[in-house]
């Protein structure tokens, strides 16, 4: 195998590794940002159930 072919293969491998590293860091930053956003949200009041606790007349 000639030198240029070996170098070409190594460059392609390096590019793939770099792309995967960048993608991994981007995903981590996205997850971190989402977690911070969820933590900063105000507390939501408990939603009442639409019919639980009410009396329903089922007599016919």
N, C-alpha and C positions, 0 to 999 in steps of 0.2 A: 504494500500500500504506500502510495507516495505521501510526502509531507503535507501538501496542500489538502489532500483528502482527509488526513488525520486531523488537521487543524480545523477544517470545515465541520467535521463531526463534533469536535470539542466545542466550537463556537455555538453550534446548534444546541448542544446539551447545556451549555452555560446560559443561553437565552431562555430555554425552558425552565431551568432552575430559578433564574431571576424573575420570570413571569409568575411562577408559582409562589415565590417569596412575596412579591408585590401583592398578589391576590390574597394570600394569607393575611398580610398586614392590613389590607383594606377590609377584609371581612372582620378582623378583630376590632378595628376602629369602628366599623358599623355596629357591631354587637355592643361595644362599649358605649357608644353614643345612644343606642336604643335603651340600654339599661339606665343610663343617666336620665334620659327623657322620662322613662317610666317612674323613676324615683322622684323626679321633680313634679310629677303631676299631683294636683290637690287630691285629698282624700274624697272618694265618691261616697255619697250617702247610700245606705242600703236601700235597694228598690223593694217596694212592697209587692207582694204576690197579687196577681190580678183578682183571684177569687178565694184564696185561702183565708179562713177566718170569717167569711161571710156566710150567712144562712141562705141556702138555696132550697126553694120549695119544689119538691119533686112529686108532690101528690097530684093525682089526676082526677 
